[in-house]
């Protein structure tokens, strides 16, 4: 979190931070050093520079002197050193129009925009040199002349992070809001760090350790003047050879802390005089190393910059800033939409907390990913050693003829291992850096959420929410996947004859790996299943095709249902309400690889289907998403359903929407090859019940049986029950069984079927559970 609490200019902890219009923070003393002025002699610039963007502020620019651009009464104007950033030759000449001043405004005069660099400064940040004192005048008079010069010229400040410029009004830097909330967090951080430093004993540490933190020092070499821990002393400074005459002694105790004396001003120093350190200085001259207030000092809450004696009481929704009641009564916010300060405080806290949840999840994934990468490191080491051992054994078996070739092959394995190690270490370092940045931002945001200062929180909440969202977006897809595999795709072939030893090299003899089933793409629909798979990442073995196997849905043997190069396959015609096991394997010229994991797929409990427009007679007319059927001919025509049944119990209904002139529609099941230009049941491919308005008959192979009283009319419902467990077919009219069981010994594959002419229109209803409350059957007539 400490990186979030450091000024981007001086690199130290924030001292009197102010909030720039771009929502970034900067120390008030540092703001003076980077403030930009436009003196009259430098206003005329060439036209092309009006649209160029200023470069970022370099690290060394923070030390450049500049006069204080504050116009409000306060501390004296002056820089933190000598005026060594004067303009180049010809800096005092200029034109008449304000071209450079205009470049500070953009986006409909939003208050900040792109900054145009000066021709006189290579850094893009101009610093007005100190005004020379007239002969015989004092330094204070010179500073007064500088302030007078500021009041008569335009001023602006460039953000050191986003490089956007903001113009200063008559109040100068005092016009920017003070970030009291950030000050409180910095103070707490300093106190916590001081407490930890006081509690932890200061021990001398080894200067050669690779570990973090270094191990405590166990010895000091008087000749080398280097501290060693026990392990590094044995490895780097053994007591033999040239080091035998070196004298090792106990490490000296750490020097006593002198924080109090270093923080105090030197005797005789004038109050407000700057210290010799490079930290930020407050307007009063206090060093940034000292705390702004004591541990028990009263907390200062931010006040309205336009009405300094008034506290914030409301929140302007249009300007997105806290305001006081005077701003609402007589200020520029009087006509704006305002909301309660406490309510907006809670709302923005909730938004920030919600955004933090996403970053927290990514940070957790990153930690797990680092563990995965370290495991890959270990696997690479182990696999590399295994391959080296195997390679040495094979090369030794070929005796002297293989000696020279063995060295070459060992070099290849070593290079492969080093390449993989380097890739993984690079990814570890990159991921660690991102994780540290995200963790620091999280800790800082959590500290901000702990604050009970609504106004201070709302001053920075929008910027923090955007930063958290940007931090979450940095973890793009694929960022938490290893770039290399721990496997070594190296196989040594020891079969060739002795004369082929000089051409000995690694060849690809590995079998293809087991494919990975993509469960998110595997699905079932009715009685069909779709499976998708892919090869594991970092697979270099060539693959010629895949073999998909499926069992019989009843725990039986697997059988091949697809062989080819595609990685997506749909199998139709399966049993309803059945559980299937599927697996896939890859094959190549080297052989057949292992199976993938077995996936379990459950087909639908009930059948959902419609009339099939492709298999119906051309006179059949379908509508209502192929669920309603009629006919354009006076002759009977057949249409089939889109489902096929060979197992289980299935029930569907057909509602009679129109029934004119007493026709004889037929309902039942049929084979796919049924004749479609005559009544259903007249050939041996269909089993049906045809019915008029008074009675019904069962028909198969043009044989009419079991005449039963009771017919259909408009609004009637005909039910069909196909029980392939008992191998029976039964019909119902309006919920009551029509006659006895129509057909027995029904076996094979059947499709729902219907025959009708132009006087009848029916609608199909599917996906129905098998009824258990249907009425008793009617007795059949002669």
DAKAUR-V111861 format. One record per residue. RES is the residue in one letter. SS is DSSP state (@ for helix, = for strand, . for the rest). PHI is phi in whole degrees, 0 to 359 (* if undefined). NEAR is the number of other C-alpha atoms within 8 Angstrom. Layout:
{{RES | SS | PHI | NEAR} {RES | SS | PHI | NEAR}}
This chain:
{{X | . | * | 10} {X | @ | 300 | 6} {X | @ | 296 | 6} {X | @ | 287 | 8} {X | @ | 258 | 10} {X | = | 254 | 10} {X | . | 291 | 12} {X | . | 289 | 8} {X | . | 268 | 9} {X | . | 268 | 10} {X | . | 78 | 7} {X | . | 263 | 8} {X | = | 298 | 9} {X | . | 302 | 12} {X | . | 232 | 13} {X | . | 53 | 11} {X | = | 292 | 14} {X | = | 241 | 12} {X | = | 259 | 13} {X | . | 282 | 12} {X | . | 301 | 8} {X | . | 275 | 9} {X | . | 79 | 8} {X | . | 275 | 10} {X | = | 246 | 10} {X | = | 205 | 14} {X | = | 297 | 13} {X | @ | 297 | 12} {X | @ | 298 | 12} {X | @ | 292 | 12} {X | @ | 299 | 11} {X | @ | 294 | 13} {X | @ | 286 | 16} {X | @ | 252 | 13} {X | = | 293 | 14} {X | = | 250 | 12} {X | = | 240 | 12} {X | = | 241 | 11} {X | . | 292 | 9} {X | @ | 300 | 7} {X | @ | 285 | 10} {X | @ | 237 | 12} {X | . | 274 | 15} {X | . | 266 | 12} {X | . | 235 | 12} {X | . | 299 | 6} {X | @ | 300 | 6} {X | @ | 299 | 6} {X | @ | 282 | 9} {X | @ | 293 | 12} {X | @ | 248 | 7} {X | . | 273 | 10} {X | . | 259 | 8} {X | . | 290 | 11} {X | . | 283 | 8} {X | . | 291 | 10} {X | . | 283 | 11} {X | . | 289 | 7} {X | @ | 297 | 6} {X | @ | 283 | 6} {X | @ | 286 | 9} {X | @ | 293 | 12} {X | @ | 272 | 8} {X | . | 289 | 13} {X | . | 283 | 15} {X | . | 202 | 16} {X | . | 288 | 14} {X | . | 286 | 12} {X | . | 278 | 12} {X | . | 288 | 10} {X | . | 264 | 11} {X | . | 286 | 8} {X | . | 298 | 5} {X | . | 170 | 5} {X | . | 293 | 6} {X | . | 291 | 7} {X | . | 285 | 12} {X | . | 165 | 10} {X | . | 261 | 12} {X | . | 259 | 9} {X | . | 176 | 7} {X | . | 279 | 6} {X | . | 276 | 11} {X | . | 267 | 7} {X | . | 251 | 9} {X | . | 290 | 8} {X | . | 290 | 10} {X | . | 283 | 7} {X | . | 299 | 5} {X | . | 78 | 6} {X | . | 291 | 10} {X | . | 270 | 6} {X | . | 266 | 7} {X | . | 190 | 11} {X | . | 262 | 9} {X | . | 257 | 6} {X | . | 269 | 6} {X | . | 263 | 8} {X | @ | 293 | 11} {X | @ | 289 | 12} {X | @ | 294 | 10} {X | @ | 294 | 8} {X | . | 290 | 13} {X | . | 280 | 15} {X | . | 245 | 13} {X | . | 199 | 11} {X | . | 53 | 6} {X | . | 57 | 5} {X | . | 55 | 7} {X | . | 280 | 8} {X | . | 106 | 9} {X | = | 207 | 14} {X | = | 192 | 13} {X | = | 284 | 14} {X | . | 262 | 13} {X | . | 270 | 14} {X | . | 290 | 14} {X | . | 274 | 9} {X | . | 292 | 6} {X | . | 270 | 9} {X | . | 236 | 11} {X | . | 287 | 7} {X | . | 269 | 11} {X | . | 81 | 12} {X | . | 237 | 13} {X | . | 269 | 11} {X | . | 237 | 14} {X | . | 287 | 12} {X | . | 295 | 12} {X | . | 299 | 11} {X | . | 286 | 8} {X | . | 294 | 5} {X | . | 283 | 10} {X | . | 297 | 6} {X | . | 303 | 4} {X | . | 86 | 5} {X | . | 267 | 8} {X | . | 270 | 7} {X | @ | 293 | 7} {X | @ | 297 | 6} {X | @ | 294 | 9} {X | @ | 295 | 14} {X | @ | 294 | 13} {X | @ | 296 | 10} {X | @ | 295 | 9} {X | @ | 295 | 12} {X | @ | 296 | 13} {X | @ | 296 | 8} {X | @ | 297 | 8} {X | @ | 295 | 12} {X | @ | 294 | 9} {X | . | 262 | 6} {X | . | 227 | 10} {X | = | 282 | 12} {X | = | 230 | 13} {X | = | 206 | 12} {X | = | 229 | 12} {X | = | 256 | 13} {X | . | 295 | 11} {X | . | 287 | 9} {X | . | 258 | 7} {X | . | 257 | 7} {X | . | 62 | 13} {X | = | 261 | 11} {X | = | 257 | 13} {X | = | 230 | 13} {X | = | 279 | 11} {X | . | 259 | 12} {X | . | 270 | 6} {X | . | 293 | 7} {X | . | 276 | 10} {X | @ | 67 | 12} {X | @ | 293 | 12} {X | @ | 292 | 8} {X | @ | 285 | 9} {X | . | 275 | 9} {X | = | 286 | 10} {X | = | 277 | 9} {X | . | 269 | 14} {X | @ | 292 | 11} {X | @ | 297 | 11} {X | @ | 295 | 10} {X | @ | 300 | 12} {X | @ | 295 | 9} {X | @ | 293 | 10} {X | @ | 298 | 11} {X | @ | 297 | 10} {X | @ | 298 | 8} {X | @ | 296 | 8} {X | @ | 296 | 9} {X | @ | 294 | 8} {X | @ | 295 | 8} {X | @ | 294 | 8} {X | @ | 294 | 8} {X | @ | 295 | 8} {X | @ | 294 | 8} {X | @ | 295 | 8} {X | @ | 288 | 7} {X | @ | 282 | 6} {X | . | 275 | 6} {X | . | 291 | 6} {X | . | 279 | 5} {X | . | 239 | 8} {X | . | 289 | 11} {X | = | 243 | 11} {X | . | 295 | 14} {X | . | 266 | 8} {X | . | 240 | 7} {X | . | 290 | 10} {X | . | 272 | 5} {X | . | 283 | 6} {X | . | 231 | 5} {X | . | 280 | 4} {X | . | 296 | 10} {X | . | 286 | 9} {X | = | 299 | 9} {X | . | 288 | 14} {X | . | 251 | 11} {X | = | 206 | 13} {X | = | 234 | 13} {X | = | 275 | 13} {X | . | 292 | 10} {X | . | 282 | 6} {X | . | 280 | 5} {X | . | 56 | 7} {X | = | 229 | 8} {X | = | 271 | 15} {X | = | 235 | 16} {X | . | 275 | 14} {X | @ | 298 | 9} {X | @ | 292 | 7} {X | @ | 291 | 12} {X | @ | 293 | 11} {X | @ | 291 | 8} {X | @ | 276 | 7} {X | @ | 254 | 6} {X | . | 220 | 8} {X | . | 291 | 10} {X | . | 273 | 7} {X | . | 205 | 6} {X | @ | 64 | 6} {X | @ | 295 | 5} {X | @ | 273 | 9} {X | @ | 295 | 8} {X | @ | 268 | 5} {X | . | 284 | 9} {X | . | 255 | 7} {X | = | 258 | 8} {X | = | 233 | 8} {X | . | 293 | 7} {X | . | 296 | 10} {X | . | 290 | 5} {X | . | 292 | 6} {X | . | 292 | 7} {X | . | 291 | 4} {X | . | 295 | 4} {X | . | 291 | 4} {X | . | 231 | 6} {X | @ | 294 | 6} {X | @ | 293 | 6} {X | @ | 289 | 6} {X | @ | 288 | 7} {X | @ | 280 | 9} {X | . | 280 | 6} {X | . | 289 | 7} {X | . | 295 | 5} {X | . | 301 | 4} {X | . | 86 | 4} {X | . | 287 | 7} {X | . | 285 | 5} {X | . | 300 | 5} {X | . | 85 | 7} {X | . | 286 | 8} {X | . | 290 | 8} {X | . | 281 | 6} {X | . | 280 | 4} {X | . | 289 | 4} {X | . | 265 | 5} {X | . | 285 | 9} {X | . | 289 | 12} {X | = | 237 | 12} {X | . | 279 | 12} {X | . | 303 | 8} {X | . | 277 | 7} {X | . | 94 | 10} {X | . | 286 | 11} {X | = | 288 | 12} {X | . | 289 | 11} {X | . | 291 | 6} {X | . | 274 | 7} {X | . | 291 | 8} {X | . | 291 | 6} {X | . | 220 | 6} {X | . | 287 | 6} {X | . | 296 | 4} {X | . | 257 | 5} {X | . | 290 | 6} {X | . | 289 | 4} {X | . | 284 | 5} {X | . | 267 | 5} {X | . | 262 | 8} {X | . | 293 | 12} {X | = | 243 | 10} {X | . | 293 | 12} {X | . | 292 | 8} {X | . | 272 | 4} {X | . | 229 | 10} {X | . | 295 | 8} {X | . | 269 | 6} {X | . | 254 | 10} {X | = | 274 | 10} {X | . | 291 | 12} {X | . | 228 | 10} {X | = | 225 | 12} {X | = | 233 | 13} {X | = | 277 | 14} {X | . | 288 | 10} {X | . | 287 | 7} {X | . | 273 | 5} {X | . | 57 | 7} {X | = | 207 | 9} {X | = | 290 | 13} {X | = | 221 | 13} {X | . | 262 | 13} {X | @ | 288 | 10} {X | @ | 292 | 9} {X | @ | 297 | 12} {X | @ | 281 | 12} {X | @ | 276 | 8} {X | . | 230 | 8} {X | . | 267 | 8} {X | . | 283 | 7} {X | . | 261 | 11} {X | . | 296 | 9} {X | . | 260 | 6} {X | . | 271 | 8} {X | . | 283 | 7} {X | = | 240 | 9} {X | = | 225 | 10} {X | = | 300 | 9} {X | @ | 297 | 12} {X | @ | 295 | 7} {X | @ | 294 | 8} {X | @ | 292 | 11} {X | @ | 300 | 12} {X | @ | 294 | 8} {X | @ | 295 | 8} {X | @ | 290 | 11} {X | @ | 297 | 10} {X | @ | 296 | 8} {X | @ | 296 | 9} {X | @ | 294 | 13} {X | @ | 296 | 8} {X | @ | 295 | 8} {X | @ | 294 | 11} {X | @ | 294 | 10} {X | @ | 300 | 8} {X | @ | 295 | 9} {X | @ | 294 | 14} {X | @ | 297 | 9} {X | @ | 297 | 8} {X | @ | 294 | 10} {X | @ | 296 | 11} {X | @ | 296 | 8} {X | @ | 297 | 9} {X | @ | 295 | 11} {X | @ | 296 | 9} {X | @ | 296 | 8} {X | @ | 294 | 10} {X | @ | 296 | 11} {X | @ | 298 | 8} {X | @ | 297 | 8} {X | @ | 295 | 11} {X | @ | 292 | 8} {X | @ | 295 | 8} {X | @ | 296 | 10} {X | @ | 303 | 11} {X | @ | 295 | 8} {X | @ | 295 | 10} {X | @ | 299 | 13} {X | @ | 298 | 9} {X | @ | 294 | 8} {X | @ | 295 | 11} {X | @ | 297 | 12} {X | @ | 294 | 8} {X | @ | 297 | 8} {X | @ | 294 | 11} {X | @ | 296 | 10} {X | @ | 297 | 8} {X | @ | 297 | 8} {X | @ | 295 | 12} {X | @ | 297 | 9} {X | @ | 297 | 8} {X | @ | 292 | 10} {X | @ | 290 | 11} {X | @ | 295 | 10} {X | @ | 293 | 6} {X | . | 270 | 8} {X | @ | 58 | 8} {X | @ | 291 | 6} {X | @ | 297 | 8} {X | @ | 261 | 11} {X | @ | 297 | 10} {X | @ | 294 | 7} {X | @ | 291 | 10} {X | @ | 298 | 11} {X | @ | 297 | 8} {X | @ | 296 | 8} {X | @ | 292 | 10} {X | @ | 298 | 10} {X | @ | 295 | 8} {X | @ | 296 | 8} {X | @ | 297 | 11} {X | @ | 297 | 9} {X | @ | 296 | 8} {X | @ | 298 | 8} {X | @ | 295 | 11} {X | @ | 296 | 8} {X | @ | 296 | 8} {X | @ | 295 | 12} {X | @ | 299 | 10} {X | @ | 295 | 8} {X | @ | 298 | 10} {X | @ | 292 | 13} {X | @ | 296 | 8} {X | @ | 300 | 8} {X | @ | 291 | 10} {X | @ | 297 | 10} {X | @ | 297 | 8} {X | @ | 295 | 8} {X | @ | 292 | 10} {X | @ | 297 | 9} {X | @ | 297 | 8} {X | @ | 297 | 8} {X | @ | 295 | 11} {X | @ | 296 | 8} {X | @ | 295 | 8} {X | @ | 293 | 11} {X | @ | 295 | 10} {X | @ | 298 | 12} {X | @ | 294 | 11} {X | @ | 297 | 12} {X | @ | 298 | 9} {X | @ | 296 | 10} {X | @ | 296 | 10} {X | @ | 296 | 8} {X | @ | 295 | 9} {X | @ | 295 | 11} {X | @ | 294 | 9} {X | @ | 292 | 6} {X | . | 291 | 9} {X | . | 252 | 5} {X | . | 256 | 8} {X | @ | 301 | 10} {X | @ | 293 | 11} {X | @ | 298 | 12} {X | @ | 294 | 13} {X | @ | 292 | 13} {X | @ | 295 | 10} {X | @ | 241 | 9} {X | @ | 295 | 11} {X | @ | 300 | 9} {X | @ | 295 | 9} {X | @ | 293 | 10} {X | @ | 298 | 11} {X | @ | 295 | 8} {X | @ | 296 | 8} {X | @ | 295 | 13} {X | @ | 295 | 10} {X | @ | 295 | 8} {X | @ | 297 | 10} {X | @ | 292 | 10} {X | @ | 290 | 7} {X | @ | 294 | 6} {X | . | 276 | 9} {X | . | 290 | 6} {X | . | 297 | 5} {X | . | 96 | 5} {X | . | 290 | 6} {X | . | 253 | 9} {X | . | 235 | 6} {X | . | 295 | 8} {X | . | 274 | 7} {X | . | 229 | 8} {X | . | 258 | 10} {X | . | 281 | 10} {X | . | 280 | 7} {X | . | 250 | 8} {X | . | 273 | 7} {X | . | 231 | 8} {X | = | 227 | 9} {X | . | 265 | 9} {X | . | 262 | 9} {X | . | 258 | 5} {X | . | 273 | 4} {X | . | 302 | 7} {X | . | 288 | 6} {X | @ | 298 | 6} {X | @ | 290 | 5} {X | @ | 265 | 8} {X | @ | 297 | 11} {X | @ | 291 | 6} {X | @ | 261 | 5} {X | . | 295 | 8} {X | . | 202 | 7} {X | . | 288 | 8} {X | = | 233 | 8} {X | . | 269 | 8} {X | . | 239 | 6} {X | . | 285 | 8} {X | . | 287 | 11} {X | . | 299 | 14} {X | . | 286 | 11} {X | . | 291 | 13} {X | . | 297 | 13} {X | = | 257 | 10} {X | = | 287 | 11} {X | . | 271 | 10} {X | . | 297 | 7} {X | . | 291 | 5} {X | . | 256 | 8} {X | . | 278 | 10} {X | = | 205 | 9} {X | = | 232 | 12} {X | = | 214 | 8} {X | . | 56 | 10} {X | . | 250 | 14} {X | = | 232 | 12} {X | = | 233 | 13} {X | = | 237 | 12} {X | = | 237 | 13} {X | = | 225 | 12} {X | = | 209 | 10} {X | = | 206 | 9} {X | . | 282 | 9} {X | . | 297 | 9} {X | . | 295 | 5} {X | . | 62 | 6} {X | . | 269 | 7} {X | . | 251 | 5} {X | . | 285 | 9} {X | . | 291 | 6} {X | . | 234 | 8} {X | . | 269 | 9} {X | = | 176 | 11} {X | = | 227 | 14} {X | = | 236 | 13} {X | = | 258 | 12} {X | = | 238 | 12} {X | = | 221 | 12} {X | . | 275 | 13} {X | . | 271 | 10} {X | . | 81 | 10} {X | . | 227 | 8} {X | . | 78 | 8} {X | . | 275 | 7} {X | . | 288 | 6} {X | . | 285 | 8} {X | = | 222 | 8} {X | = | 286 | 9} {X | = | 242 | 9} {X | = | 203 | 9} {X | = | 224 | 9} {X | = | 175 | 7} {X | . | 264 | 7} {X | . | 288 | 7} {X | . | 247 | 8} {X | = | 218 | 8} {X | = | 215 | 9} {X | = | 243 | 8} {X | = | 249 | 9} {X | . | 257 | 7} {X | . | 74 | 9} {X | . | 274 | 8} {X | . | 283 | 12} {X | . | 286 | 14} {X | . | 51 | 10} {X | . | 228 | 11} {X | = | 252 | 10} {X | = | 247 | 14} {X | = | 251 | 12} {X | = | 230 | 12} {X | = | 207 | 12} {X | = | 217 | 12} {X | = | 219 | 14} {X | = | 255 | 17} {X | = | 223 | 15} {X | = | 212 | 12} {X | . | 294 | 5} {X | . | 278 | 8} {X | = | 138 | 8} {X | = | 259 | 10} {X | = | 279 | 11} {X | = | 288 | 9} {X | = | 286 | 10} {X | . | 285 | 11} {X | . | 294 | 7} {X | . | 277 | 7} {X | = | 253 | 8} {X | = | 257 | 8} {X | = | 236 | 11} {X | = | 250 | 9} {X | . | 283 | 17} {X | . | 295 | 12} {X | . | 292 | 7} {X | . | 237 | 11} {X | . | 268 | 13} {X | . | 248 | 8} {X | . | 206 | 9} {X | . | 227 | 12} {X | = | 288 | 15} {X | . | 267 | 11} {X | . | 290 | 8} {X | . | 277 | 4} {X | . | 262 | 7} {X | . | 285 | 12} {X | . | 295 | 10} {X | . | 294 | 5} {X | . | 277 | 8} {X | = | 287 | 13} {X | = | 245 | 9} {X | = | 250 | 12} {X | = | 210 | 8} {X | . | 55 | 6} {X | . | 57 | 7} {X | . | 64 | 11} {X | . | 254 | 12} {X | = | 243 | 13} {X | = | 228 | 13} {X | = | 214 | 14} {X | = | 216 | 15} {X | . | 264 | 9} {X | . | 245 | 9} {X | . | 282 | 8} {X | . | 272 | 9} {X | . | 287 | 12} {X | = | 230 | 16} {X | = | 252 | 17} {X | = | 227 | 15} {X | = | 253 | 14} {X | = | 274 | 12} {X | . | 273 | 10} {X | . | 257 | 12} {X | . | 231 | 10} {X | = | 241 | 11} {X | . | 221 | 10} {X | . | 202 | 8} {X | . | 93 | 11} {X | = | 245 | 10} {X | = | 223 | 11} {X | = | 220 | 13} {X | = | 214 | 12} {X | = | 230 | 11} {X | = | 231 | 11} {X | = | 264 | 12} {X | = | 277 | 16} {X | = | 275 | 10} {X | = | 214 | 11} {X | = | 214 | 12} {X | . | 239 | 7} {X | . | 63 | 5} {X | . | 53 | 7} {X | . | 283 | 10} {X | . | 239 | 8} {X | = | 291 | 13} {X | = | 238 | 14} {X | = | 236 | 13} {X | = | 168 | 13} {X | = | 229 | 12} {X | = | 203 | 13} {X | . | 281 | 10} {X | . | 296 | 7} {X | . | 266 | 5} {X | . | 296 | 9} {X | . | 286 | 8} {X | . | 250 | 11} {X | . | 248 | 9} {X | . | 210 | 11} {X | . | 300 | 12} {X | . | 296 | 16} {X | . | 104 | 15} {X | . | 280 | 12} {X | . | 248 | 11} {X | . | 271 | 8} {X | . | 255 | 11} {X | = | 219 | 15} {X | = | 230 | 14} {X | = | 214 | 13} {X | = | 238 | 13} {X | = | 255 | 12} {X | = | 214 | 13} {X | . | 246 | 12} {X | . | 277 | 9} {X | . | 237 | 9} {X | = | 208 | 11} {X | = | 221 | 14} {X | = | 223 | 12} {X | = | 264 | 14} {X | = | 215 | 14} {X | = | 209 | 13} {X | . | 58 | 10} {X | . | 63 | 8} {X | = | 257 | 8} {X | = | 263 | 9} {X | = | 221 | 7} {X | = | 54 | 12} {X | = | 293 | 13} {X | = | 227 | 13} {X | = | 290 | 11} {X | . | 109 | 9} {X | . | 238 | 11} {X | . | 237 | 12} {X | . | 210 | 9} {X | . | 298 | 8} {X | . | 95 | 8} {X | . | 286 | 10} {X | = | 235 | 12} {X | = | 251 | 14} {X | = | 254 | 13} {X | = | 236 | 13} {X | = | 244 | 12} {X | = | 252 | 11} {X | = | 252 | 11} {X | . | 275 | 12} {X | . | 280 | 7} {X | . | 265 | 5} {X | . | 60 | 11} {X | = | 231 | 13} {X | = | 228 | 13} {X | = | 230 | 13} {X | = | 239 | 14} {X | = | 223 | 11} {X | = | 234 | 13} {X | . | 55 | 8} {X | . | 83 | 10} {X | = | 240 | 11} {X | = | 299 | 14} {X | . | 262 | 12} {X | . | 75 | 13} {X | . | 284 | 11} {X | . | 300 | 9} {X | . | 290 | 10} {X | = | 220 | 9} {X | . | 242 | 8} {X | . | 58 | 6} {X | . | 275 | 9} {X | . | 214 | 7} {X | . | 125 | 5} {X | . | 250 | 8} {X | = | 233 | 11} {X | = | 235 | 14} {X | = | 303 | 12} {X | = | 217 | 13} {X | = | 207 | 13} {X | = | 233 | 14} {X | = | 199 | 17} {X | . | 240 | 15} {X | . | 288 | 11} {X | . | 274 | 13} {X | = | 230 | 15} {X | = | 223 | 14} {X | = | 232 | 12} {X | = | 238 | 11} {X | = | 270 | 12} {X | = | 236 | 10} {X | . | 235 | 11} {X | . | 71 | 9} {X | . | 264 | 9} {X | . | 289 | 7} {X | . | 293 | 8} {X | . | 289 | 6} {X | . | 239 | 4} {X | . | 240 | 4} {X | . | 291 | 8} {X | = | 290 | 7} {X | . | 291 | 6} {X | . | 291 | 9} {X | . | 282 | 11} {X | . | 284 | 8} {X | = | 282 | 10} {X | . | 272 | 7} {X | . | 288 | 4}}
